[in-house]
Structures are given as structure tokens and as C-alpha cells.
Amino acid sequence: MKLFKGLALGAAVLALTATAQAQTRVTYKSAKTGTSYYQMAVQAAEAIKAASNGEIIVTVEESQGSVQNVMEASVRPGNYMFTTPPALVPLAQEGKAMFEGRANPRFDEIRALFPIPSLTMHFVTRADANVAGFEDLKGKKILIGKGSFGAREGAKYLDLFGVKDDVELANVELSNAVSALKNGQIDGFVTSGSYPAPNVIEAAASVDVDIMSLSDDEIAQTKRTRIVIPAGTYTGQDADVATTSLPVVAYTTTQMDDDTAYAVTKSFWEEKAKLAKEAPWWAAVDPAMLELNTTKLHPGALRYYDEAGVAVPDSLR
């Protein structure tokens, strides 16, 4: 009897070992907790696990922003996946802008997998601050955060529309924006999460807020894409809000093998419809958005798109 028990235990251990070996582990660097992009990463990770029948396990890591995500591509081994606006990858490869003096040949190994919902700028203020436009931000205390695309874009807009020197910037992390707004420590905050953004939902449910709408002329000056946040997206939002957006793509590097990149990409698209039912920001994601990317696709991802009959620009092959 002891012999049979020992054999059974040994078989169980071997089965567990085989299962562990069969699993492929991927690290997904996303965004700060509390943002829409962190939630998206968790949703995508769960979807990929489900579609692959548990063969691919994606671990989501918090990030300080897109620049950090790209920088870590130069040092991360194996199955590293991350998100960033497409424009940052060539800047890293060329050692320009925020990557000046930080060039690394491994940036040339970055490859695209699939698009995700676009960054959407939100300028959220307390209703009693009476902010209807950028001029009304003068004398106000605003939180834009640090290191993220939203922080850089927010600072750019304050400068572009001539109020940079008249706005007090709060030295607080974006994760504390809602509590700071509720407590009256700030008059407003800037965030770039896809709508409906979790921190904006929380803010609007906690205190009366306004979300600034940009004019067509202002949007043109930003050189970004116009997007409309429909009325009713947030509590108390009675009218459409016109703002700006920027595409975002999920990337990896050539250190990820072709079969894993194929499986991750295939799993994402197979679960995309279910994702859209659970979170509306996924509904707008379409294979046509690949054209907004400027970096070559990973060969494994390209294999999936070719099999699925997706038109892929020659520049991405």
C-alpha cells in the first residue's frame, strides 16, 4: 500500500511539474495603479490566460509611465511586454528627446503586438472652481503627476495656452488625485486614461466636477487627434466633451519567441469582443489601428495577422 501511495504521490508531483513547465510566463509593464491603463493590463492579462487555457500567465507590473516602459525594454530579458504611444519607440531608437544620452542598441529589438485603447486627455476640476477653459486655470492649484504621458502632455498644454506661469502645480502623485480633490487640496487634476477613466469616475462620484472641453482650434494647436467623451460618461457630465487622444500599442522585444508572440496576439484578439462587453474602452480597438503604429510587428504577431487575413502595411512587416 505504501508503495502505491508513493507512486501516486510521485505521479502527482510529475504532473504538477509538467504543468508548470508547460506554462509560459509573461511580464506586462503597464501604468500606475488606479489608472485605466493598469485596469486594461489586468483585463488583457486575464483574457490571454483564458484564451490560452492557462498556458500563458501574464503578470502585471505597475509603472511610472511610458518612458519607463520603453527604457526597461533595453534591460529586461525574456517575455517582457509593455505599452506606450508609438511615437516613443523611434525616439528611443534614435536617442532623442527624453531618451537623449540614454541610447541602447536593444531598443532596436522592440516589436509591436497589438493596439489598445487610445490615451484620452481629461482636465478635471472641482465645479466650484468655475473652470471653463485654460484661462480659468490661472491662480488654481492643479495636479498633473510625474513621469507619465499625461503629465508631460498636461505641462505642454499649460505652456501652449499661456497659463504655465499662472498655475500652481501640486507636488502630489496622480494616485492621490481623487482624495486631494475631495479634500480641497487641489482645484483639479490632469489624467490621460482612456474613457471612462477609473480615477475620473471616482472623482465625479465623490464631488461635483467639470471636465474641460477644448475648442477645435485648441485641439488643432496640440497636433493631437480629436476625440469626444460622450455626455453621461461620468456622473454630472451633461454635455459631450471634446478633447485630444493619442494611440497606444502593446509591444515586446525579439527576446520573446515567435510562438509566444503568436499565442499572445491570437489570444488577445479572440477575447477582444468579451473584453468590450465588460469594459467599453475596448470596443473601439480594431485591427485597422495597426496603421497608427510605426514599429515593425513581431514575426509571431505578423504570422497571426496573416493567418487572420488582416491587411498589414509593408512598413510593419
Summary of the structure (lengths in Angstrom):
residues: 317
radius of gyration: 21.9
end to end distance: 60.8
largest distance: 83.5
contacts: 1054
relative contact order: 0.17
helix: 47%
strand: 20%
